[in-house]
Amino acid sequence: MLLRMISFLQSSIDFENLAEIVIQNKQGPLLFAIFEGRALSQKSRKKAIIATFRVCFRMHELSMGIKIWHEYGVVLQAGSAIESVIQSVVDSFNGSPILLEPKIFLLIELFHWLRYEHIDTILSSIEERFGEIEEDGSNSFLLCNLNPIKTACHMLMFLDIIQ
């Protein structure tokens, strides 16, 4: 019934708001049912996938964002969508030091599409977070991740690619 309603209203649905509500209510599989169902046109399906990916990174639901990347990478890499994807990942990397490994994974995957501005933002964030660490460690890449050694290795691997 919900999918039928979405199919009738797809031209006026704000997919970012829909994704935000579904993610807040821990109903991620519903989003994948919407993506896979026949309720949406190809254009609306693409908009829904891109919007959901962006919301996942804004809300720090990176496991769902990575799953969307693996299952719908072709959609996310097509045309103008890639810029939105890159900006979401770069903003997430710059905004919060938590869950660094999936962010670095996607930065490596997106490396061929990164522009100078993106890399400059990322490097500035790294410099800031390693330059001065807050007393409580709330701003540190290494202290805010579960496995700091693995996180540092991933960071070095990314920096080596940039070089």
C-alpha positions as CSV (number, residue, x, y, z in Angstrom):
1,M,0.0,0.0,0.0
2,L,2.8,2.4,0.9
3,L,4.6,1.6,-2.3
4,R,1.4,2.3,-4.3
5,M,1.0,5.6,-2.6
6,I,4.7,6.5,-3.3
7,S,4.2,5.6,-7.0
8,F,1.2,8.1,-7.3
9,L,3.1,10.9,-5.4
10,Q,6.6,10.3,-6.7
11,S,6.8,13.6,-8.5
12,S,6.1,15.6,-5.4
13,I,7.9,13.5,-2.7
14,D,10.9,15.0,-1.0
15,F,13.1,11.9,-0.9
16,E,15.6,13.4,1.5
17,N,12.8,14.0,4.1
18,L,11.5,10.5,3.4
19,A,14.9,8.9,3.9
20,E,15.5,10.9,7.1
21,I,12.3,9.7,8.6
22,V,12.8,6.1,7.6
23,I,16.4,6.1,8.9
24,Q,15.4,7.8,12.2
25,N,12.8,5.0,12.7
26,K,15.4,2.3,11.9
27,Q,13.4,1.1,8.9
28,G,16.3,0.9,6.4
29,P,15.0,-2.2,4.6
30,L,11.9,-0.1,3.6
31,L,14.2,2.2,1.6
32,F,15.7,-0.7,-0.3
33,A,12.2,-2.0,-1.0
34,I,11.3,1.3,-2.5
35,F,14.5,1.3,-4.6
36,E,13.8,-2.2,-5.8
37,G,10.1,-2.0,-6.3
38,R,8.4,-1.0,-9.5
39,A,6.6,1.9,-7.9
40,L,9.1,4.5,-9.0
41,S,10.1,5.7,-12.4
42,Q,13.8,5.5,-13.3
43,K,14.2,9.2,-12.7
44,S,12.5,9.1,-9.3
45,R,14.4,6.0,-8.4
46,K,17.7,7.7,-9.1
47,K,16.7,10.8,-7.1
48,A,15.6,8.6,-4.2
49,I,19.0,6.7,-4.2
50,I,21.1,9.8,-4.3
51,A,19.0,11.6,-1.7
52,T,19.2,8.6,0.6
53,F,22.9,8.3,0.2
54,R,23.3,12.0,1.1
55,V,21.1,11.6,4.2
56,C,23.0,8.6,5.3
57,F,26.2,10.6,5.4
58,R,24.6,13.6,7.0
59,M,23.1,11.4,9.8
60,H,26.3,9.3,10.2
61,E,24.5,6.1,9.1
62,L,27.5,5.0,7.1
63,S,26.8,1.3,7.1
64,M,23.6,2.0,5.1
65,G,25.5,4.5,2.9
66,I,28.2,1.9,2.1
67,K,25.5,-0.6,1.3
68,I,23.8,1.8,-1.1
69,W,27.3,2.5,-2.7
70,H,27.8,-1.3,-3.2
71,E,24.3,-2.0,-4.6
72,Y,23.7,1.2,-6.5
73,G,27.2,2.5,-7.4
74,V,26.4,2.7,-11.1
75,V,23.5,5.1,-10.3
76,L,25.6,7.1,-7.9
77,Q,28.5,7.5,-10.4
78,A,26.3,8.5,-13.3
79,G,26.3,12.1,-14.6
80,S,25.8,14.9,-12.2
81,A,25.1,12.5,-9.3
82,I,28.8,11.9,-8.7
83,E,29.3,15.5,-7.6
84,S,26.6,15.3,-5.0
85,V,28.1,12.0,-3.7
86,I,31.6,13.4,-3.5
87,Q,30.3,16.5,-1.6
88,S,28.4,14.3,0.9
89,V,31.5,12.2,1.6
90,V,33.9,15.2,1.8
91,D,31.4,17.1,4.1
92,S,31.1,14.1,6.3
93,F,34.9,13.6,6.5
94,N,35.3,17.3,7.3
95,G,32.5,17.4,9.8
96,S,33.0,14.6,12.2
97,P,36.0,12.4,13.2
98,I,33.9,9.4,13.9
99,L,33.6,6.3,11.6
100,L,36.6,7.3,9.6
101,E,37.2,3.9,7.8
102,P,34.1,4.0,5.6
103,K,34.7,7.6,4.7
104,I,38.3,6.8,3.6
105,F,37.1,3.7,1.7
106,L,34.7,5.9,-0.3
107,L,37.3,8.6,-0.8
108,I,39.6,6.0,-2.3
109,E,36.7,4.7,-4.5
110,L,35.9,8.3,-5.6
111,F,39.5,9.4,-6.0
112,H,39.3,9.7,-9.8
113,W,36.5,12.2,-9.6
114,L,37.9,14.3,-6.8
115,R,38.9,17.8,-7.7
116,Y,41.6,20.0,-6.2
117,E,39.0,21.8,-3.9
118,H,37.9,18.4,-2.5
119,I,41.4,17.2,-1.8
120,D,42.3,20.6,-0.3
121,T,39.3,20.4,2.1
122,I,40.3,16.9,3.1
123,L,43.9,17.7,3.7
124,S,43.0,20.8,5.7
125,S,40.7,18.7,7.9
126,I,43.5,16.1,8.4
127,E,46.0,18.9,9.3
128,E,43.5,20.5,11.7
129,R,42.7,17.3,13.4
130,F,46.3,16.1,13.8
131,G,47.6,19.6,14.5
132,E,45.8,20.4,17.7
133,I,43.9,17.8,19.7
134,E,41.2,19.0,22.1
135,E,41.8,18.2,25.7
136,D,38.9,15.7,25.7
137,G,40.0,14.2,22.3
138,S,36.6,15.0,20.8
139,N,38.2,16.4,17.6
140,S,40.8,13.7,17.0
141,F,40.6,11.3,14.1
142,L,42.5,8.6,15.9
143,L,40.9,9.0,19.4
144,C,37.3,8.9,18.0
145,N,37.6,5.6,16.1
146,L,37.6,2.1,17.5
147,N,40.8,0.9,16.0
148,P,43.3,3.9,15.8
149,I,46.1,1.8,14.2
150,K,43.8,0.6,11.4
151,T,42.4,4.1,11.0
152,A,45.9,5.5,10.8
153,C,46.9,2.9,8.2
154,H,43.8,3.7,6.1
155,M,44.6,7.4,6.4
156,L,48.2,6.8,5.2
157,M,47.0,4.7,2.3
158,F,44.7,7.6,1.2
159,L,47.5,10.1,1.6
160,D,49.8,7.9,-0.5
161,I,47.1,7.9,-3.3
162,I,46.9,11.7,-3.2
163,Q,50.6,12.0,-3.5
